Amino acid sequence: MRTQTHKMKVVMDEHHSHLEKFAGFFERLDEGDQTIEKLPRQEIEHYQLQAINATLNHVWHHNRYYRSQLETNGFESPEIGNLDELALIPMLNKNVIRGDKEKLLCVHPKEIGQVHLTSGTSGKPIYTAYSLADQYVYDLLPKYTELFKETEGDVAAIALPYEFALPGLGFQRLFQFAFGTAVLSLGKGGYMAPIDKSLELMKEFQATVLATTPSYAALLAEESERCGIKIGEDIPIRKIILTGEGCSNSFRQRLETWWGCEVSFFYGSTECGVVAVECSQHRGYHVAEGHVKVEIVDPDTGLILPYGKSGEIVVTTLLREAMPMIRYRSGDIGFLQRSACTCGITMDVLQLRGRMENMITLDGEAYSPFVLEQFLLEIPEVGMWYHLIPLPNEGLKIEAEPFRTTLSDEQLAAKIKSHMATRIGIEVEVTIRHDIPRTYGKATRVLG
């Protein structure tokens, strides 16, 4: 009997990509002990133009949908002459790709190394395919050593979803392969690491960095008190990276006080990966301009807005081969600023203002839930778990929990009413609850 042996191997050196030429660009930065973080704007924008054109050429030859969109909009070749001409390319809406795993795919299915997907809470999920090169080469080429100072001496606890989601696996790759950091793959309250065991693991292995969502960071802090674990002593966390949910600066400051360490934001998405990261100055998010080009557009007209004007955040990925995102409409609201940060980073600064779909209209004015949270948590007696409930005729009801206070429920409700009336100019209804449910998933702040 004759047997056949099928040998399977993955050799990264045998992989050829349209983006290989950019490896040399980042290698030269490494050799000069530089990162893209502090390059002159002209050099950053020159790199971005080259990367966008390489991506356009890639999708032109490997994706029917992208090519048809470009040709319909008058492109005879896959190239723009300057970054302003990016506006000539049609934007990509979520609904076009929702539930379709191949519409944007630019490689053969056998080259897919990982599949991620969104939760699909507002419809069918969005599937995102990564090649092995996307995961282990291009995702790690641009380094941000000012924004991430983790080393092989750190132990990073990753309390983020791992099941098909990008955040947990993305941070694990970043810490392990970019910094050589040991990782505790905690997930969020799963079977192998429920919240009490997660805390014990963080204590046992002396975790120094925590990557999680704002609400789960609060939940871990709460549970540590019930478990008799002293944060800062039993668990020597020196930095927390928040992602997966937005929150206000007040919420972040509460976490800093509770955990006794620096807390910074990371803004990204399953579709686009890393988009922007907050530095220690906490004056906005520096756009990860090695990975993405960010534009701000008027959500109604699609016109590009200048620095300082709020609009929808539109993202183009620069180093993606399996499923590039070109002018992807994020649904998030924000504005860009030129960097004048004392940290020395020259990458543009992004100020986030929340999601378009979550805006709350009160007396004719639209408010981000983050802004309302900022005002609410200015009251020290209010806890970090609450609900915002829009009412008919543009009113608002707030359900809030007390936090380490001697005030009666009636006194606290009156204090909230008075403070919010001062802040937003309208009277709100207030209910004090002692049983607002905790969640291991994304916290639900707005009801109804």
N, C-alpha and C positions, 0 to 999 in steps of 0.2 A: 504494500500500500504506500502510495506516495502522498506525503503531507506537504502542504504549502504554509509557509510562515509569512504572515502579513506584518511587516514592521511599520509602526507608526511613530513619527517623530515630529517635533516642532522645533525648528531651528530659526531663530530670529534673524540671523545673518543672511539667510537665504530669501528673506522677504524683501520685495522691492515695492517702494511706495513713491507716489508723486511728491511726498513731503520729505524725502531723504535729504534734499539739499539744505533743509533748515537745521538738520543735526549739526552741520558745520558751523552755522551761525551761533548756536548755543554752546557748542564746544569751545569756540573762540572766546565767548564770554567767560566760560569756566576757567579757561587757561589764563585769562587776564584778571581772575578773581572778581568778576562783575556779574550782575544779573540784569535782566531787562527792567527791573524796578527803578533803577536810577539813570537809565540812558537818557540823553537829550530827546525831546519830543520828536525832532526830525528823524532820528534813527528809529524810534519806535514806530512812527507812521510809515516809514519806508519799508520796514519789515512787514507791517500789517498789510500794506498794499501788495507786496510780493506774495504773502500767504493767501490773501483773498484771491488773487489771480490764479495761483496754483490750485486752489479749491475749485474755482469756476471751471478751469480746464478739466479737472478731474470729473466733476459732475456732468460736464458737457459730453464727455465721452463714455460715461458709465451709468447715467441715470436718465431715463426717458422723460420723467416728469419735470425735472429741473431744466433739461434742454428745451422742452416745449415752452416752458414759461419764459425762458430767456429769449427764444426766437420770437415768441408772440409779442414781446416787448422791444423788438427791433434789434436784438443782438445778432450780428453776423459772425462774431467770434467771441470766445469766452474770456473777455478781458475788459478791465476798466483802466482809464488813464490816471485817475487820482481817486482819493477816498471819497470826495464829494460825489463822484459818479456811482457810488454804491446805492444811492437813492434811486437810480434808474432801474434797479433790480426789484421785481415784485416781492412783497413781504410774504412770509409763510404763516398761515393761520393754523391754529391747533386743529380745528375741525377737518382740515384737508387730510391730515395724517392720522387722526384718531382712529384706532382700531385696525389700521393697515400696516402690517409689519414689513412690507417690501417697497412701499411707495418711494422712500428716500434711499433705499439700499443701493450702495455704489460698489459693492464687492460681491463675489460669488458667495452664496449661503454657506459653503463649506469653510469660508474664511472667517466666519463669525466666531469670536472667542467668548463673548458674554452677551446676554440679553438682559436689559433692564426695562422696567415699565412703570408708568405712573399709576397711582391708586385707582384712577378712573371714577372718582367720586362724582364728577360732573358729566359722566357718560362713559363710553368705551375707553380703555386705557390707551396711552401712547407708548408704542414699543420703540426702544432705542437699542440698536445693535452696535457692539464694539468689536473691532478686530483685535487680535492679540497685540498688534502694534499700537492701536489706540490705547490699550490698557497699560502696557508696560514700557512703551518707548515715548510716543508723542505726548501722552498725558503727563509724563515726568520730565520732558525736555526742558521747558521753562521752569527755572527755580525761583522761588521768592524767599530768600533767606532773611529778609527783614520782616516779612509777615509771618513766617514760620521759623522759629528758632529751636525746634525740637532736635534732639541728638540721640545717639545710641545709648546715652545714659538715662533717657526718659522711659517711662512706662505709660503708654497711652490707653486709656479705657474708652472704648467706642460703644456708646449706648445709643445706637441708631439702628433703623431697620436693616436687615440683611436679606430678607426674602424678596428677590427680584428688584429691590430698590437700589439706587446708586449710592446713597450717602455712606452706609456702613462699609461697603466694599471699596468705595472710592477713598475714604479716609484710611482704610487699612492699607491699601496700595501705597498711598502717599507716605504714611509713617514708616512702613516697612522698607520700601524700596528707595525712597528719597533720603531718609534720615537714619535708617537702620534701627528704628525704635521698636522696642518690644510692645506687643499689642495684646490687650484683653478684649476679645470679641464678645461683648456683653449682650448686644442686641437691646431690645426694650421689653424687659419683663417676660422673656420667653421661657420655655420649659426648662432649659438648662441653666438659665440665669434669671430667676425671679428677682424682684428688687432687693430683697434681703440678702440673697446670695451674691448679687452684684456688688453690694456694699462690702460684704465679707471678702470677695475677691480683690476689690480695690484696696482694702486694708491689708490683706495677705501679701499682695504683690507691690504694695506701696506706689500706687498710681500717682503720677505727677501731672498728667494731662487728661482732660475729659472732653470728648466730643459728643454732643448730644443736642436735644432740642431745649428751648427755654422752659417749657412746661415740665419736661422730664428732669431737668436740673433742679427745679423746685421740688418735684416729688422725691427725688433722691435725698435732698436736704431734709425734707420733712421726715422721711422714713429713717434717716440716720439717727435722729433724735429718739425715735421709738425703739431703735435697735441698740441704743447706748453707744453708738460709734461717734467719736468726736472728729468732725471735719477739721483739718488743719493739724491735728495731732495724730490720730489713728490713720487718716488718709491725707498724705502731704500734697494735695493738688495745688499746683502753682499757676495753672492756666486752664480756663474752660473756653472751648470753641463752640458757639451756638450756631445751629443751622436747622433746616427743615421746617421752621416756623419763623414768622417775624415776631418781634416784640418791641416795646418802647424802651427808651433809655432808662426810664424809672424802673422797669422790670429788670433790666440788666444791672443797674446799680444795687437793687435789692439782692440779686444773686451774688454780686461781688462782696457785699457785706456778709451774707450768710456763709459763703464758702471761704471768704478771706483771701481772695486771689483775683487776678485779672480775668475779665470775661470779655471776649471779643466775638464779633459776628462774622459768619461765612455765608455768602450769598451765592447760591448756585441752583441748578435744576437737573432733573434726570435727563431732560432733553439736551441740555447744553453743557453740563458739567460745571466746573468752577466758573463763576462770573466776576465776583469781586470779594475782597477780604478786608476787614477792618484792621487798621494798625492800632498800636497802643495809645495813640492820641485820641481815639474815639471821635473823630470828626467826619466820619463818613467811610465808605468802602472804597478802597483802591481797586480799580478795574484790573483784572488779571489779563493785561494786554498782550501777554505771550500766548494766551489761549483763545481770547475772544476780542471782537470789535463790538462795542456797544454804541447804539444810537438812541436818541430820544425823539419820538415822533408824536405828532398830534393824532390821537386815536381816531378822530373823525375824518380828518383830511389826509392823513398819512404824510404830511409835510414834516421835514426834519426841523427840530426845534434847536435853538442855540443854547449855549451854556446858561444855566440858571433857570431855564423854563421847564416846568413839570410836564410830563407826558408819559406815553407808554414806552417801556424799555424793550428795545429790539436788539437781538443778539445774533451775531454771526460767528460761528466757530472757525478757528484758524488752523487747527492741527487735528483734523478728524478725517479718516478715510472711509470707514464703513458706512456712516450715516451722518454726513455733514449737515449742520443747520445753517441755512443762509437767510438772514434777515427774519429770524424767528420772533414772532410777536409773543412776548412772555405773559402778557396780561397784568404785569406789575407796573406800578406808577412810581416815577422818580425823576430826578434831574441830575445833570452832570456839572461838575466844576473842574476848572483847571487846578492841578495840585499845587498848593502852597504850604504843604504840610511840613512841620518841623522835623518829621522823621526822615526827610530827604528824598522820599519816593516821588518820582516824577509822573507815575501813571495817574490818569484822570481819577477823580473822586466821584463816586456815585452816592447820591442821597436817596434812600428808599422811602416811599410814602404809602406802601401797602398795595393790595390787589384791587384792581378795578371792580371786580365783582363783589367785594366786601365793603365798598364805600357806603356810609350811612348818611342819609340826607336829613338834616335837622333844621327846621325853620328856613328852608331854602338854601342851606349851605351844606356841601358835601364834606364829611369828616372820615378820615381813615380810622379804623378801630385802634391803631397804634396811638393816634393822637388822643383819643378818648381814654385809652389805658394810661397814657402818660399823665393825664390830669387826675384820673381816679387814684393811681398809686402814689400821687403826691401826698395823699392822706396816709400817715404812717399806721393808723389803726385798721386800714383795709388790707385784707389778705391778697394773695396772688392768684386766687381762683375766683372767677366772677363770670357773669353773663351780661351781654349787651343785647337788649331786646327792642328792636324798632317797633314803634306803635303807629297806628293810623294818624294821619294829619301831621306826619313828620315829628312825632314825639319820640321819647326814649324812656325805657324802663331799665334799671340796673339791679341785678341780683349780686350781692357782694357778701363775702365772709369776713367776720372780724379777725383781727390778728393781734394777739398779745395786748389786749386793751381792757381797761376797767369800765369803759363806756357801756351803757346799756344798749340794746339793739335800737331802741327809739332814738337815743342820743347820737348813735353812729349814723343812722339813716338821715337825721337832720343835718349832721355835719357834711355828709356826702351831698345832699341837696344844695346846701348853701355853697359849697366849694364848686360844684359843677355849674351852678347858675352864674357864679362869678367867671368861670372859665369859658363857657360856651354861650352864655346869655339866655338860656332857657331853663325852665324848671323841669326836672326829671322825676320820674317815679322811682322809689327805692325800696327794695325788699332785702332784709338781712337774713341770710340763710347760714346754717351751720352744717349743711350736708351737700354742698356742690360736689358732684362726682369727679374723681380723678380719672385720668385716661392714660393708657400707654401709647395710644396713637396721637394724631395731631389734636391739640386742645381745641375744643369748640368754644369760641369766645362770643360769637354772634349767633343768636337764635332767631329763627323765623325769617 
